[in-house]
Amino acid sequence: YLSSPLFVGSELGEPLKVGVLKYCLNITEKDKAETPQAKDAMKKFEEKIKTIETTLKTCTDLTIRAYVLSADGLIPLSGASSVETYVQSRLDEGGDPRFTYIDDSTKREGRHPQYHSCHTFGHCNFPGHCTL
């Protein structure tokens, strides 16, 4: 597959990367669409798509590990020079507490905290748990 970054504009007009679009693409010239070579290429493309779909459907009971290393350049809303922070990560599963990890025991001070913690989520599947 190919991938392309997805951007949105910030309030200041700066591009913010919000994700990655992964896709497969097959382009055939209109006047050559009925040739044996084009039909063979389309068949191979459809087989590739089916393989990707089958692979995603069989991805069950996975363990996802998110390694949280640091946060750089935090600016507290209050304007304070220091802030106490912790990390919370959640898989997009409609608020199920089994898929929320709150690491409030690893609190750090400052605008450039180092966490070095691992958030582990078990019994996951794709594509259901594809957003962290």
GUKOLFI-464726 format. One line per field, with one value per atom (N, C-alpha, C): x, y, z; residue number from 0; residue in one letter. Coordinates in pm, whole numbers, plus 50000, padded with zeros to 5 digits. Layout:
x: c(X  ...) .
y: c(Y  ...) .
z: c(Z  ...) .
k: c(NUM  ...) .
r: c(a  ...) .
//
This chain:
x: c(50082  50000  50087  50029  50095  50042  50112  50062  50086  49999  50006  49964  50037  49997  49870  49791  49668  49692  49658  49681  49551  49544  49440  49510  49442  49501  49475  49575  49559  49489  49464  49401  49488  49619  49712  49744  49678  49701  49817  49876  49987  49932  49999  49951  49983  49882  49899  49873  49969  49951  49861  49749  49653  49647  49717  49714  49778  49760  49816  49708  49689  49597  49677  49635  49700  49605  49657  49568  49641  49562  49610  49549  49624  49579  49612  49515  49534  49482  49569  49531  49547  49441  49442  49394  49466  49423  49293  49201  49068  49072  49156  49160  49231  49299  49369  49305  49187  49122  49080  49054  49007  49119  49242  49352  49378  49435  49465  49560  49655  49748  49674  49580  49505  49413  49350  49264  49344  49464  49551  49595  49629  49669  49554  49431  49315  49289  49307  49288  49389  49515  49618  49588  49538  49503  49390  49286  49175  49220  49312  49367  49446  49519  49595  49501  49391  49293  49231  49195  49137  49236  49363  49465  49475  49473  49479  49356  49237  49114  49117  49161  49169  49267  49380  49481  49425  49357  49299  49191  49110  49002  49056  49175  49231  49320  49336  49416  49332  49332  49254  49342  49297  49368  49512  49529  49661  49693  49820  49866  49929  49881  49934  50013  50136  50221  50254  50223  50257  50368  50485  50598  50596  50569  50561  50695  50768  50902  50904  50853  50862  50758  50746  50663  50749  50752  50839  50758  50803  50747  50606  50574  50441  50425  50312  50284  50154  50161  50039  49949  49817  49721  49732  49774  49781  49901  49994  50114  50223  50201  50303  50427  50542  50667  50688  50616  50629  50490  50477  50348  50372  50281  50290  50203  50259  50187  50189  50094  50092  50038  50043  50002  49878  49782  49665  49654  49643  49623  49498  49430  49303  49288  49246  49208  49065  49033  48899  48800  48742  48650  48528  48481  48358  48361  48476  48485  48498  48522  48541  48665  48651  48767  48880  48853  48961  49061  49020  49106  49149  49154  49204  49318  49430  49547  49582  49564  49597  49722  49829  49957  49982  49895  49912  50013  50068  50174  50309  50318  50441  50423  50416  50399  50536  50541  50667  50645  50747  50743  50815  50775  50849  50781  50841  50784  50836  50935  50991  51004  50891  50899  50943  51018  51060  50979  50906  50821  50883  50922  50980  50891  50765  50672  50609  50558  50494  50349  50256  50114  50075  50026  49995  49845  49792  49651  49642  49569  49556  49421  49411  49288  49232  49318  49279  49262  49193  49179  49180  49208  49203  49090  49021  49047  48979  48916  48841  48921  49047  49132  49246  49212  49316  49348  49274  49300  49343  49461  49513  49509) .
y: c(49883  50000  50124  50235  50365  50440  50542  50622  50770  50850  50994  51060  51161  51226  51306  51313  51392  51514  51631  51756  51833  51912  52013  52144  52253  52383  52420  52474  52521  52657  52712  52843  52951  52926  53022  52992  52890  52854  52760  52710  52616  52476  52396  52260  52171  52097  52002  51863  51772  51635  51563  51508  51441  51291  51242  51100  51067  50941  50891  50813  50844  50770  50662  50537  50425  50376  50356  50323  50242  50172  50102  50171  50183  50259  50181  50176  50112  50208  50252  50346  50276  50283  50223  50327  50340  50432  50380  50471  50434  50352  50392  50321  50186  50159  50031  49942  49979  49907  49766  49740  49609  49519  49561  49476  49364  49253  49142  49184  49272  49317  49395  49482  49561  49472  49374  49282  49199  49157  49082  49169  49294  49387  49411  49424  49445  49323  49205  49082  49075  49108  49107  49212  49327  49434  49388  49326  49278  49169  49083  48981  49046  49150  49222  49284  49344  49404  49296  49182  49073  49021  49015  48971  49068  49197  49298  49287  49274  49262  49137  49025  48901  48915  48977  48996  49081  49189  49276  49203  49123  49052  48944  48890  48786  48841  48971  49033  49045  48942  48943  48903  48936  48906  48954  49078  49140  49216  49235  49321  49444  49561  49687  49754  49793  49863  50001  50103  50241  50286  50315  50360  50513  50568  50712  50759  50833  50874  51011  51112  51247  51338  51457  51562  51687  51753  51869  51996  52101  52234  52251  52191  52210  52354  52412  52549  52546  52561  52556  52675  52653  52759  52873  52838  52940  53033  52998  53078  53048  52946  52909  52857  52875  52830  52680  52617  52473  52413  52291  52223  52076  52018  51876  51801  51701  51630  51480  51412  51267  51229  51100  51055  50966  50990  50904  50864  50735  50689  50603  50605  50535  50485  50361  50310  50353  50387  50435  50319  50297  50184  50229  50349  50396  50408  50440  50462  50337  50221  50097  50111  50098  50119  50020  49905  49811  49867  49967  50022  50165  50200  50329  50306  50372  50357  50496  50513  50640  50617  50680  50663  50783  50801  50917  50891  50771  50745  50795  50824  50874  51022  51103  51247  51312  51410  51480  51630  51701  51847  51906  52025  52098  52098  52175  52190  52086  52007  51903  51771  51715  51597  51471  51387  51257  51150  51066  50965  50826  50782  50648  50540  50539  50438  50365  50246  50164  50142  50176  50153  50031  49928  49801  49778  49743  49711  49569  49483  49344  49316  49202  49153  49253  49307  49406  49338  49404  49355  49472  49440  49541  49508  49603  49744  49813  49737  49795  49882  49847  49925  49991  50069  50127  50271  50329  50468  50471  50526  50538  50683) .
z: c(50000  50000  50000  49968  49973  50094  50136  50247  50219  50278  50260  50391  50438  50563  50546  50654  50656  50743  50692  50762  50779  50886  50904  50936  50918  50949  51094  51160  51298  51296  51414  51423  51360  51354  51295  51150  51094  50955  50933  51040  51026  51002  50918  50896  51017  51063  51172  51118  51134  51089  51188  51139  51226  51202  51103  51077  50944  50905  50780  50707  50581  50496  50425  50442  50373  50266  50146  50035  49929  49849  49730  49610  49504  49388  49261  49171  49042  48934  48846  48740  48605  48525  48392  48292  48183  48078  48017  47990  47944  47814  47721  47593  47601  47713  47729  47835  47884  47993  47954  47828  47785  47734  47743  47696  47796  47750  47841  47955  47925  48029  48138  48098  48195  48278  48214  48288  48388  48347  48438  48555  48528  48634  48730  48678  48764  48851  48796  48873  48987  48959  49062  49170  49127  49221  49314  49259  49341  49437  49395  49485  49600  49567  49670  49774  49728  49818  49907  49850  49929  50033  49998  50093  50211  50182  50289  50378  50318  50396  50484  50431  50507  50623  50597  50701  50815  50784  50887  50967  50901  50971  51064  51036  51120  51232  51239  51345  51471  51554  51677  51794  51914  52039  52035  51994  51985  52113  52138  52247  52183  52222  52169  52280  52249  52345  52291  52370  52334  52428  52374  52454  52457  52574  52591  52645  52564  52603  52668  52599  52654  52588  52646  52588  52584  52471  52457  52441  52507  52489  52541  52656  52713  52760  52731  52775  52853  52985  53065  53037  53042  53016  53118  53240  53345  53327  53240  53221  53322  53407  53506  53436  53500  53439  53454  53544  53564  53576  53534  53538  53571  53651  53682  53581  53515  53410  53434  53372  53367  53230  53198  53065  53078  52989  52978  52832  52807  52669  52665  52551  52539  52396  52383  52252  52227  52106  52072  52076  52195  52215  52294  52270  52330  52482  52540  52683  52767  52707  52782  52870  53003  53092  53072  53009  52982  52881  52805  52702  52732  52862  52906  53002  52981  53066  53121  53252  53315  53400  53360  53428  53518  53620  53707  53818  53825  53922  53871  53741  53681  53651  53755  53736  53720  53634  53606  53613  53650  53657  53536  53495  53392  53258  53168  53033  52934  52973  52885  52964  53010  53096  53021  53091  53039  53113  53042  53106  53101  52984  52964  53025  52985  53034  52916  52945  52843  52882  52792  52814  52732  52799  52733  52731  52614  52597  52543  52611  52567  52503  52437  52373  52272  52188  52088  51953  51863  51726  51630  51505  51399  51305  51249  51258  51377  51466  51578  51672  51695  51787  51711  51611  51528  51566  51662  51701  51846  51871  52007  52046) .
k: c(0  0  0  1  1  1  2  2  2  3  3  3  4  4  4  5  5  5  6  6  6  7  7  7  8  8  8  9  9  9  10  10  10  11  11  11  12  12  12  13  13  13  14  14  14  15  15  15  16  16  16  17  17  17  18  18  18  19  19  19  20  20  20  21  21  21  22  22  22  23  23  23  24  24  24  25  25  25  26  26  26  27  27  27  28  28  28  29  29  29  30  30  30  31  31  31  32  32  32  33  33  33  34  34  34  35  35  35  36  36  36  37  37  37  38  38  38  39  39  39  40  40  40  41  41  41  42  42  42  43  43  43  44  44  44  45  45  45  46  46  46  47  47  47  48  48  48  49  49  49  50  50  50  51  51  51  52  52  52  53  53  53  54  54  54  55  55  55  56  56  56  57  57  57  58  58  58  59  59  59  60  60  60  61  61  61  62  62  62  63  63  63  64  64  64  65  65  65  66  66  66  67  67  67  68  68  68  69  69  69  70  70  70  71  71  71  72  72  72  73  73  73  74  74  74  75  75  75  76  76  76  77  77  77  78  78  78  79  79  79  80  80  80  81  81  81  82  82  82  83  83  83  84  84  84  85  85  85  86  86  86  87  87  87  88  88  88  89  89  89  90  90  90  91  91  91  92  92  92  93  93  93  94  94  94  95  95  95  96  96  96  97  97  97  98  98  98  99  99  99  100  100  100  101  101  101  102  102  102  103  103  103  104  104  104  105  105  105  106  106  106  107  107  107  108  108  108  109  109  109  110  110  110  111  111  111  112  112  112  113  113  113  114  114  114  115  115  115  116  116  116  117  117  117  118  118  118  119  119  119  120  120  120  121  121  121  122  122  122  123  123  123  124  124  124  125  125  125  126  126  126  127  127  127  128  128  128  129  129  129  130  130  130  131  131  131) .
r: c(y  y  y  l  l  l  s  s  s  s  s  s  p  p  p  l  l  l  f  f  f  v  v  v  g  g  g  s  s  s  e  e  e  l  l  l  g  g  g  e  e  e  p  p  p  l  l  l  k  k  k  v  v  v  g  g  g  v  v  v  l  l  l  k  k  k  y  y  y  c  c  c  l  l  l  n  n  n  i  i  i  t  t  t  e  e  e  k  k  k  d  d  d  k  k  k  a  a  a  e  e  e  t  t  t  p  p  p  q  q  q  a  a  a  k  k  k  d  d  d  a  a  a  m  m  m  k  k  k  k  k  k  f  f  f  e  e  e  e  e  e  k  k  k  i  i  i  k  k  k  t  t  t  i  i  i  e  e  e  t  t  t  t  t  t  l  l  l  k  k  k  t  t  t  c  c  c  t  t  t  d  d  d  l  l  l  t  t  t  i  i  i  r  r  r  a  a  a  y  y  y  v  v  v  l  l  l  s  s  s  a  a  a  d  d  d  g  g  g  l  l  l  i  i  i  p  p  p  l  l  l  s  s  s  g  g  g  a  a  a  s  s  s  s  s  s  v  v  v  e  e  e  t  t  t  y  y  y  v  v  v  q  q  q  s  s  s  r  r  r  l  l  l  d  d  d  e  e  e  g  g  g  g  g  g  d  d  d  p  p  p  r  r  r  f  f  f  t  t  t  y  y  y  i  i  i  d  d  d  d  d  d  s  s  s  t  t  t  k  k  k  r  r  r  e  e  e  g  g  g  r  r  r  h  h  h  p  p  p  q  q  q  y  y  y  h  h  h  s  s  s  c  c  c  h  h  h  t  t  t  f  f  f  g  g  g  h  h  h  c  c  c  n  n  n  f  f  f  p  p  p  g  g  g  h  h  h  c  c  c  t  t  t  l  l  l) .
//
